[in-house]
């Protein structure tokens, strides 16, 4: 039992904590990293900023954690800045494993469910990026776990209530009450439906609530008392933006099982409540996690703003019920005909994908031959053949299951550097960093106009103050300065407006900081900048 747990933790650490320096920094990460740099370099540990402007939209706990790494390894170390978030995801998975083991009193189903969660596509995608969301979810799950433990005993459980309150507070201090909404509330309602309303230990619940609020709203309270006007303005802007940004229909998340990646088919079947409840060895546990999944889905769908990564908390209970179903399949061979066909399709697809890896890499993507691409191809073919043999010849489902875990693991260990090469394929790439030394030696200050590009702010490793032509106080008073603008439709209008205001413009250079080649989704105008020298006439 102990060996299984150790191997599971080692796998989690391997998948999430290596190759953190690969894959370019996206806009979400860049905003976070810029705040980290300004926290470390400018001392903005409480009054957090983004490119020199107040950033009170996000609580500071995740920024503090990355800033701690930045103090040691530097603010331009992508690996160091991503490490705390990746470690937080590992901790979340370990607590999920512990919860399933205690809930079912069976380490095998805990291991199966844990491996499914670990190798789920969305979990890997979010867990290896420095999204502040992951802290919110991890702290919330830990807090709810210790709250759940208080339901299991008639004793007062002061320690568990205290731990629960502190970690739920940490969740709020990471992303507001999001974790309470998408993890705490669905769990409690699901537990109520399954086991009945838990006995309220009034003093314990009150103490937990006090700790949660004291920790969670400490920073908000301090900012409100010391910078009230700015705080209220930013909160109003953020509320309006969330209401109008990425608004999708209620049905937008109906395809959520797809986010499970290689486990999507099993996840879909696990949602057939009447069938699985009769088949599973742990009907009560399955029922609780099923309702947790459904309630979480409904609550997420009620929020107008929708993105795929917001589905992360849904993967937690979904992995649990998928684990219940896969455990049933491993323990029984008396399946229905359609079930046997689905199992062969699910594992057969993974095997075929494994064999097709070199064809995709070298045939379609034209990846050059190197150590990683060759090693990944050989390993993928070997595992793909192994899975197909176990699925169609031996029909050993357990070996096919672990083969699938192995395929995902190899994809993360050997495939990430290959994927990184695919993304970094822009033939016209020319970074502003090529001009940074010249800019710094010019003796002129650098400003920006209509150039919102956090990715470039992060790369440049220095603030680039923004000019707003509608706010005279933001216009530089120097006789000469440097100015970058995004190379898009509004560029000509800005040049005309600057000319009207008595500025002489001299174009110096153009940059394209897009890592991905033109025509791809992530090749965006905001990363294309033009550098000017501006002088007063």
DOLO-666265 format. One record per residue (C-alpha): residue number from 1; residue in one letter; chain; x negated, y negated, z negated. Coordinates in pm, whole numbers, plus 50000, padded with zeros to 5 digits. Layout:
BEGIN
k; r; c; X; Y; Z
NUM; A; A; X; Y; Z
...
END
This chain:
BEGIN
k; r; c; X; Y; Z
1; X; A; 50000; 50000; 50000
2; X; A; 49722; 49758; 49905
3; X; A; 49528; 49835; 50224
4; X; A; 49834; 49757; 50437
5; X; A; 49877; 49422; 50266
6; X; A; 49509; 49330; 50308
7; X; A; 49508; 49427; 50676
8; X; A; 49826; 49228; 50733
9; X; A; 49679; 48916; 50572
10; X; A; 49356; 48956; 50771
11; X; A; 49555; 48976; 51095
12; X; A; 49750; 48662; 51007
13; X; A; 49431; 48472; 50929
14; X; A; 49269; 48592; 51251
15; X; A; 49559; 48493; 51475
16; X; A; 49618; 48151; 51324
17; X; A; 49278; 48031; 51204
18; X; A; 49056; 48101; 51505
19; X; A; 49032; 47903; 51830
20; X; A; 49180; 47591; 51671
21; X; A; 48942; 47380; 51879
22; X; A; 49102; 47504; 52202
23; X; A; 49414; 47356; 52369
24; X; A; 49414; 46980; 52408
25; X; A; 49575; 46755; 52149
26; X; A; 49935; 46673; 52246
27; X; A; 50122; 46351; 52169
28; X; A; 50275; 46482; 51848
29; X; A; 49940; 46593; 51710
30; X; A; 49768; 46277; 51832
31; X; A; 50004; 46055; 51631
32; X; A; 49929; 46260; 51322
33; X; A; 49554; 46258; 51381
34; X; A; 49541; 45883; 51439
35; X; A; 49714; 45834; 51104
36; X; A; 49458; 46069; 50948
37; X; A; 49168; 45869; 51096
38; X; A; 49309; 45539; 50976
39; X; A; 49373; 45691; 50635
40; X; A; 49008; 45797; 50608
41; X; A; 48839; 45504; 50785
42; X; A; 49064; 45219; 50668
43; X; A; 49169; 45359; 50329
44; X; A; 49542; 45366; 50416
45; X; A; 49621; 45656; 50182
46; X; A; 49956; 45520; 50064
47; X; A; 50063; 45263; 50323
48; X; A; 50013; 45494; 50620
49; X; A; 49956; 45345; 50966
50; X; A; 49947; 45436; 51335
51; X; A; 49718; 45226; 51554
52; X; A; 49715; 44966; 51279
53; X; A; 50096; 44944; 51247
54; X; A; 50291; 45080; 50946
55; X; A; 50403; 45440; 50992
56; X; A; 50656; 45507; 50719
57; X; A; 50864; 45744; 50935
58; X; A; 50657; 46037; 50810
59; X; A; 50582; 46115; 50443
60; X; A; 50209; 46140; 50375
61; X; A; 50147; 46485; 50221
62; X; A; 50048; 46658; 50549
63; X; A; 49834; 46358; 50644
64; X; A; 49660; 46378; 50306
65; X; A; 49577; 46745; 50361
66; X; A; 49427; 46687; 50706
67; X; A; 49251; 46374; 50577
68; X; A; 49084; 46590; 50313
69; X; A; 48938; 46807; 50591
70; X; A; 48845; 46496; 50789
71; X; A; 48645; 46363; 50494
72; X; A; 48429; 46677; 50518
73; X; A; 48415; 46751; 50892
74; X; A; 48492; 46414; 51050
75; X; A; 48801; 46258; 51205
76; X; A; 48724; 46383; 51557
77; X; A; 48708; 46753; 51465
78; X; A; 49022; 46904; 51614
79; X; A; 48952; 47235; 51441
80; X; A; 48930; 47070; 51099
81; X; A; 49242; 46859; 51148
82; X; A; 49448; 47159; 51261
83; X; A; 49320; 47398; 50994
84; X; A; 49550; 47294; 50704
85; X; A; 49862; 47331; 50922
86; X; A; 49751; 47672; 51048
87; X; A; 49672; 47784; 50693
88; X; A; 50015; 47662; 50585
89; X; A; 50172; 47888; 50848
90; X; A; 49971; 48183; 50718
91; X; A; 50096; 48112; 50365
92; X; A; 50454; 48096; 50493
93; X; A; 50420; 48438; 50657
94; X; A; 50264; 48591; 50345
95; X; A; 50553; 48465; 50130
96; X; A; 50799; 48598; 50388
97; X; A; 50625; 48937; 50359
98; X; A; 50644; 48924; 49977
99; X; A; 51012; 48829; 49989
100; X; A; 51108; 49117; 50218
101; X; A; 50907; 49361; 50005
102; X; A; 51077; 49248; 49683
103; X; A; 51423; 49225; 49841
104; X; A; 51410; 49576; 49994
105; X; A; 51152; 49736; 49762
106; X; A; 50999; 49887; 50074
107; X; A; 50656; 49781; 50201
108; X; A; 50704; 49939; 50545
109; X; A; 50997; 49720; 50643
110; X; A; 50814; 49421; 50493
111; X; A; 50514; 49502; 50712
112; X; A; 50726; 49547; 51024
113; X; A; 50917; 49223; 50964
114; X; A; 50595; 49039; 50879
115; X; A; 50423; 49159; 51196
116; X; A; 50723; 49055; 51402
117; X; A; 50720; 48705; 51252
118; X; A; 50342; 48678; 51293
119; X; A; 50354; 48768; 51663
120; X; A; 50667; 48570; 51748
121; X; A; 50604; 48324; 52030
122; X; A; 50745; 48011; 51862
123; X; A; 50568; 48083; 51533
124; X; A; 50234; 48118; 51712
125; X; A; 50299; 47807; 51920
126; X; A; 50391; 47587; 51623
127; X; A; 50153; 47748; 51375
128; X; A; 49839; 47679; 51576
129; X; A; 49928; 47314; 51631
130; X; A; 49904; 47041; 51370
131; X; A; 50277; 46983; 51346
132; X; A; 50377; 46828; 51017
133; X; A; 50696; 47040; 51043
134; X; A; 50510; 47353; 50937
135; X; A; 50427; 47208; 50595
136; X; A; 50791; 47121; 50541
137; X; A; 50904; 47476; 50625
138; X; A; 50624; 47649; 50435
139; X; A; 50676; 47452; 50115
140; X; A; 51055; 47491; 50143
141; X; A; 51029; 47869; 50186
142; X; A; 50797; 47899; 49884
143; X; A; 51030; 47684; 49676
144; X; A; 51338; 47881; 49781
145; X; A; 51155; 48208; 49713
146; X; A; 51096; 48112; 49350
147; X; A; 51453; 47983; 49323
148; X; A; 51573; 48319; 49453
149; X; A; 51363; 48493; 49186
150; X; A; 51567; 48314; 48918
151; X; A; 51877; 48491; 49050
152; X; A; 51721; 48831; 48980
153; X; A; 51709; 48798; 48601
154; X; A; 51927; 48671; 48318
155; X; A; 51627; 48514; 48150
156; X; A; 51571; 48138; 48167
157; X; A; 51290; 48163; 48421
158; X; A; 51139; 47820; 48343
159; X; A; 50818; 47893; 48532
160; X; A; 51002; 47993; 48849
161; X; A; 51231; 47690; 48827
162; X; A; 50926; 47466; 48783
163; X; A; 50740; 47616; 49079
164; X; A; 51056; 47597; 49291
165; X; A; 51111; 47230; 49204
166; X; A; 50750; 47131; 49279
167; X; A; 50736; 47308; 49616
168; X; A; 51076; 47182; 49726
169; X; A; 50944; 46837; 49634
170; X; A; 50635; 46903; 49847
171; X; A; 50868; 46992; 50134
172; X; A; 51046; 46656; 50102
173; X; A; 50707; 46484; 50079
174; X; A; 50619; 46650; 50412
175; X; A; 50924; 46571; 50626
176; X; A; 51206; 46444; 50412
177; X; A; 51498; 46674; 50324
178; X; A; 51466; 46874; 50648
179; X; A; 51339; 47186; 50471
180; X; A; 51627; 47178; 50223
181; X; A; 51873; 47149; 50512
182; X; A; 51737; 47422; 50742
183; X; A; 51596; 47669; 50485
184; X; A; 51736; 47598; 50139
185; X; A; 52103; 47549; 50232
186; X; A; 52126; 47846; 50477
187; X; A; 51961; 48078; 50224
188; X; A; 52190; 47977; 49938
189; X; A; 52510; 48009; 50144
190; X; A; 52394; 48345; 50284
191; X; A; 52314; 48472; 49934
192; X; A; 52656; 48356; 49812
193; X; A; 52833; 48539; 50098
194; X; A; 52633; 48858; 50039
195; X; A; 52591; 48885; 49662
196; X; A; 52841; 48637; 49525
197; X; A; 52775; 48299; 49366
198; X; A; 52470; 48327; 49139
199; X; A; 52505; 48251; 48771
200; X; A; 52426; 47884; 48723
201; X; A; 52153; 47827; 48467
202; X; A; 52237; 47463; 48416
203; X; A; 51922; 47351; 48242
204; X; A; 51701; 47540; 48487
205; X; A; 51880; 47401; 48793
206; X; A; 51871; 47050; 48647
207; X; A; 51499; 47079; 48569
208; X; A; 51430; 47209; 48920
209; X; A; 51627; 46920; 49071
210; X; A; 51444; 46662; 48859
211; X; A; 51104; 46798; 48960
212; X; A; 51207; 46818; 49326
213; X; A; 51323; 46455; 49332
214; X; A; 51032; 46327; 49123
215; X; A; 50776; 46485; 49355
216; X; A; 50966; 46451; 49683
217; X; A; 51076; 46089; 49657
218; X; A; 50773; 45950; 49471
219; X; A; 50608; 45808; 49784
220; X; A; 50937; 45680; 49928
221; X; A; 51009; 45497; 49603
222; X; A; 50664; 45341; 49588
223; X; A; 50680; 45220; 49949
224; X; A; 51032; 45084; 49897
225; X; A; 50924; 44886; 49589
226; X; A; 50608; 44747; 49747
227; X; A; 50698; 44699; 50116
228; X; A; 51076; 44704; 50119
229; X; A; 51140; 44496; 50431
230; X; A; 50908; 44699; 50653
231; X; A; 51028; 45028; 50506
232; X; A; 51398; 44952; 50570
233; X; A; 51328; 44827; 50923
234; X; A; 51133; 45140; 51013
235; X; A; 51395; 45371; 50859
236; X; A; 51669; 45197; 51059
237; X; A; 51468; 45228; 51381
238; X; A; 51389; 45594; 51311
239; X; A; 51754; 45674; 51237
240; X; A; 51863; 45512; 51562
241; X; A; 51590; 45691; 51759
242; X; A; 51681; 46031; 51616
243; X; A; 52044; 45975; 51709
244; X; A; 51963; 45889; 52070
245; X; A; 51642; 46084; 52146
246; X; A; 51645; 46438; 52285
247; X; A; 52023; 46460; 52244
248; X; A; 52150; 46796; 52369
249; X; A; 52481; 46982; 52363
250; X; A; 52577; 47216; 52077
251; X; A; 52513; 47510; 52312
252; X; A; 52149; 47407; 52366
253; X; A; 52019; 47661; 52112
254; X; A; 52224; 47962; 52226
255; X; A; 51913; 48113; 52383
256; X; A; 51725; 48110; 52051
257; X; A; 51635; 48486; 52058
258; X; A; 51408; 48412; 52358
259; X; A; 51178; 48220; 52121
260; X; A; 51092; 48558; 51966
261; X; A; 50884; 48636; 52275
262; X; A; 50803; 49010; 52300
263; X; A; 51067; 49084; 52034
264; X; A; 51353; 48902; 52211
265; X; A; 51548; 49214; 52312
266; X; A; 51529; 49365; 51964
267; X; A; 51626; 49030; 51812
268; X; A; 51931; 49010; 52036
269; X; A; 52048; 49359; 51935
270; X; A; 51987; 49284; 51568
271; X; A; 52256; 49014; 51588
272; X; A; 52525; 49279; 51653
273; X; A; 52637; 49265; 51290
274; X; A; 52898; 49547; 51273
275; X; A; 52665; 49795; 51444
276; X; A; 52337; 49718; 51263
277; X; A; 52501; 49693; 50919
278; X; A; 52610; 50054; 50953
279; X; A; 52273; 50173; 51082
280; X; A; 52023; 49992; 50862
281; X; A; 51882; 50142; 50545
282; X; A; 51916; 49804; 50372
283; X; A; 52268; 49677; 50449
284; X; A; 52276; 49407; 50178
285; X; A; 51938; 49266; 50270
286; X; A; 52030; 49275; 50637
287; X; A; 52361; 49101; 50562
288; X; A; 52193; 48818; 50369
289; X; A; 51936; 48750; 50638
290; X; A; 52199; 48780; 50910
291; X; A; 52416; 48510; 50755
292; X; A; 52106; 48305; 50687
293; X; A; 52032; 48323; 51063
294; X; A; 52386; 48227; 51165
295; X; A; 52419; 47941; 50917
296; X; A; 52075; 47805; 51008
297; X; A; 52170; 47818; 51377
298; X; A; 52492; 47625; 51313
299; X; A; 52321; 47360; 51099
300; X; A; 52046; 47311; 51358
301; X; A; 52304; 47286; 51636
302; X; A; 52493; 47012; 51449
303; X; A; 52190; 46782; 51477
304; X; A; 52216; 46581; 51804
305; X; A; 51837; 46575; 51858
306; X; A; 51721; 46917; 51978
307; X; A; 51379; 47055; 52067
308; X; A; 51258; 47414; 52091
309; X; A; 51013; 47370; 51804
310; X; A; 51301; 47271; 51574
311; X; A; 51408; 47638; 51595
312; X; A; 51108; 47747; 51388
313; X; A; 51304; 47790; 51059
314; X; A; 51553; 48009; 51245
315; X; A; 51272; 48253; 51332
316; X; A; 51226; 48337; 50962
317; X; A; 51559; 48515; 50895
318; X; A; 51575; 48634; 51256
319; X; A; 51244; 48816; 51210
320; X; A; 51389; 48979; 50898
321; X; A; 51698; 49121; 51071
322; X; A; 51489; 49219; 51373
323; X; A; 51263; 49404; 51130
324; X; A; 51566; 49585; 50984
325; X; A; 51663; 49704; 51332
326; X; A; 51312; 49808; 51438
327; X; A; 51267; 49994; 51108
328; X; A; 51589; 50185; 51180
329; X; A; 51460; 50275; 51527
330; X; A; 51131; 50399; 51384
331; X; A; 51303; 50613; 51123
332; X; A; 51567; 50767; 51351
333; X; A; 51572; 50918; 51697
334; X; A; 51948; 50971; 51714
335; X; A; 52011; 50668; 51932
336; X; A; 52283; 50585; 52177
337; X; A; 52198; 50602; 52548
338; X; A; 52203; 50224; 52591
339; X; A; 51976; 50190; 52291
340; X; A; 51717; 50426; 52434
341; X; A; 51727; 50234; 52763
342; X; A; 51679; 49899; 52586
343; X; A; 51381; 50031; 52391
344; X; A; 51217; 50148; 52713
345; X; A; 51291; 49817; 52884
346; X; A; 51158; 49611; 52591
347; X; A; 50829; 49796; 52551
348; X; A; 50801; 49873; 52923
349; X; A; 50804; 49500; 53005
350; X; A; 50522; 49437; 52760
351; X; A; 50320; 49719; 52917
352; X; A; 50377; 49587; 53269
353; X; A; 50282; 49233; 53161
354; X; A; 49959; 49372; 53015
355; X; A; 49866; 49545; 53340
356; X; A; 49958; 49232; 53539
357; X; A; 49732; 48998; 53338
358; X; A; 49430; 49013; 53574
359; X; A; 49655; 48973; 53878
360; X; A; 49803; 48655; 53729
361; X; A; 49469; 48518; 53607
362; X; A; 49253; 48582; 53909
363; X; A; 49513; 48611; 54186
364; X; A; 49757; 48329; 54110
365; X; A; 49582; 48097; 53866
366; X; A; 49238; 48140; 54027
367; X; A; 49065; 48156; 53689
368; X; A; 48686; 48191; 53722
369; X; A; 48522; 48508; 53597
370; X; A; 48371; 48464; 53251
371; X; A; 48339; 48659; 52927
372; X; A; 48686; 48570; 52799
373; X; A; 48881; 48617; 53123
374; X; A; 48716; 48953; 53197
375; X; A; 48747; 49078; 52838
376; X; A; 49111; 48969; 52817
377; X; A; 49192; 49140; 53146
378; X; A; 49027; 49470; 53051
379; X; A; 49187; 49474; 52705
380; X; A; 49529; 49379; 52844
381; X; A; 49519; 49657; 53104
382; X; A; 49413; 49912; 52843
383; X; A; 49683; 49814; 52596
384; X; A; 49943; 49786; 52874
385; X; A; 49874; 50144; 52991
386; X; A; 49877; 50265; 52628
387; X; A; 50219; 50107; 52564
388; X; A; 50364; 50253; 52885
389; X; A; 50236; 50601; 52798
390; X; A; 50379; 50585; 52446
391; X; A; 50710; 50451; 52576
392; X; A; 50778; 50675; 52875
393; X; A; 50562; 50986; 52827
394; X; A; 50509; 51043; 52457
395; X; A; 50805; 50831; 52348
396; X; A; 50625; 50744; 52027
397; X; A; 50801; 50424; 51924
398; X; A; 50572; 50354; 51631
399; X; A; 50263; 50353; 51853
400; X; A; 50444; 50141; 52112
401; X; A; 50535; 49892; 51837
402; X; A; 50178; 49860; 51710
403; X; A; 50056; 49849; 52069
404; X; A; 50278; 49546; 52126
405; X; A; 50139; 49379; 51814
406; X; A; 49794; 49456; 51951
407; X; A; 49876; 49302; 52289
408; X; A; 49991; 48975; 52133
409; X; A; 49685; 48975; 51908
410; X; A; 49449; 49023; 52202
411; X; A; 49632; 48747; 52390
412; X; A; 49563; 48509; 52101
413; X; A; 49204; 48620; 52037
414; X; A; 49081; 48651; 52397
415; X; A; 49354; 48470; 52589
416; X; A; 49356; 48127; 52423
417; X; A; 49023; 48018; 52579
418; X; A; 49153; 48136; 52917
419; X; A; 49480; 47943; 52876
420; X; A; 49277; 47640; 52773
421; X; A; 49091; 47655; 53105
422; X; A; 49425; 47666; 53290
423; X; A; 49548; 47354; 53111
424; X; A; 49224; 47158; 53155
425; X; A; 49239; 47163; 53533
426; X; A; 49292; 46802; 53643
427; X; A; 49052; 46729; 53934
428; X; A; 49099; 46352; 53888
429; X; A; 49027; 46356; 53514
430; X; A; 48832; 46050; 53403
431; X; A; 48851; 45960; 53037
432; X; A; 48839; 45612; 52889
433; X; A; 48562; 45756; 52672
434; X; A; 48329; 45720; 52973
435; X; A; 48358; 45344; 52922
436; X; A; 48367; 45332; 52542
437; X; A; 47999; 45252; 52491
438; X; A; 48016; 44974; 52751
439; X; A; 48328; 44831; 52587
440; X; A; 48166; 44831; 52245
441; X; A; 47849; 44668; 52377
442; X; A; 48039; 44402; 52573
443; X; A; 48106; 44195; 52263
444; X; A; 48471; 44168; 52364
445; X; A; 48770; 44300; 52169
446; X; A; 48989; 44562; 52334
447; X; A; 49370; 44528; 52333
448; X; A; 49656; 44715; 52497
449; X; A; 49973; 44605; 52673
450; X; A; 50253; 44851; 52750
451; X; A; 50006; 45133; 52684
452; X; A; 50162; 45359; 52421
453; X; A; 49930; 45660; 52435
454; X; A; 49853; 45824; 52099
455; X; A; 49643; 46090; 52274
456; X; A; 49404; 45820; 52396
457; X; A; 49406; 45643; 52058
458; X; A; 49290; 45971; 51907
459; X; A; 49018; 46027; 52165
460; X; A; 48895; 45668; 52141
461; X; A; 48858; 45698; 51761
462; X; A; 48931; 45328; 51703
463; X; A; 49237; 45105; 51686
464; X; A; 49347; 44937; 52009
465; X; A; 49578; 44653; 51890
466; X; A; 49895; 44617; 52095
467; X; A; 50004; 44293; 52260
468; X; A; 50373; 44211; 52284
469; X; A; 50434; 43926; 52528
470; X; A; 50759; 43853; 52347
471; X; A; 50569; 43792; 52023
472; X; A; 50317; 43509; 52060
473; X; A; 50147; 43600; 51732
474; X; A; 50020; 43925; 51891
475; X; A; 49849; 43752; 52186
476; X; A; 49470; 43723; 52133
477; X; A; 49327; 43378; 52065
478; X; A; 48984; 43462; 52212
479; X; A; 48879; 43300; 52538
480; X; A; 48789; 43642; 52677
481; X; A; 48899; 43993; 52585
482; X; A; 48945; 44337; 52736
483; X; A; 49289; 44480; 52805
484; X; A; 49417; 44826; 52899
485; X; A; 49758; 44880; 53054
486; X; A; 49939; 45193; 53167
487; X; A; 49914; 45242; 53541
488; X; A; 50284; 45258; 53622
489; X; A; 50564; 45043; 53772
490; X; A; 50560; 44770; 53504
491; X; A; 50190; 44702; 53558
492; X; A; 50243; 44443; 53834
493; X; A; 50509; 44261; 53630
494; X; A; 50272; 44235; 53333
495; X; A; 49996; 44097; 53553
496; X; A; 50231; 43831; 53690
497; X; A; 50343; 43739; 53338
498; X; A; 49985; 43707; 53215
499; X; A; 49904; 43485; 53512
500; X; A; 50199; 43260; 53427
501; X; A; 50065; 43229; 53072
502; X; A; 49734; 43096; 53199
503; X; A; 49520; 43409; 53199
504; X; A; 49277; 43513; 53471
505; X; A; 49268; 43890; 53528
506; X; A; 48973; 44094; 53657
507; X; A; 49018; 44465; 53715
508; X; A; 48724; 44668; 53586
509; X; A; 48812; 45038; 53602
510; X; A; 49085; 45304; 53611
511; X; A; 49118; 45615; 53397
512; X; A; 49318; 45936; 53407
513; X; A; 49312; 46111; 53069
514; X; A; 49556; 46382; 53176
515; X; A; 49408; 46723; 53112
516; X; A; 49660; 46899; 53335
517; X; A; 49659; 46856; 53710
518; X; A; 49905; 46626; 53897
519; X; A; 50250; 46769; 53951
520; X; A; 50265; 46953; 53618
521; X; A; 50507; 46863; 53340
522; X; A; 50239; 46733; 53105
523; X; A; 50064; 46510; 53357
524; X; A; 50220; 46184; 53237
525; X; A; 50185; 45814; 53330
526; X; A; 50101; 45703; 52974
527; X; A; 49759; 45871; 53002
528; X; A; 49668; 45673; 53314
529; X; A; 49513; 45340; 53214
530; X; A; 49368; 45042; 53392
531; X; A; 49100; 44831; 53222
532; X; A; 49095; 44454; 53277
533; X; A; 48884; 44164; 53164
534; X; A; 49114; 43876; 53067
535; X; A; 48999; 43513; 53049
536; X; A; 49181; 43192; 52977
537; X; A; 49191; 42964; 53283
END
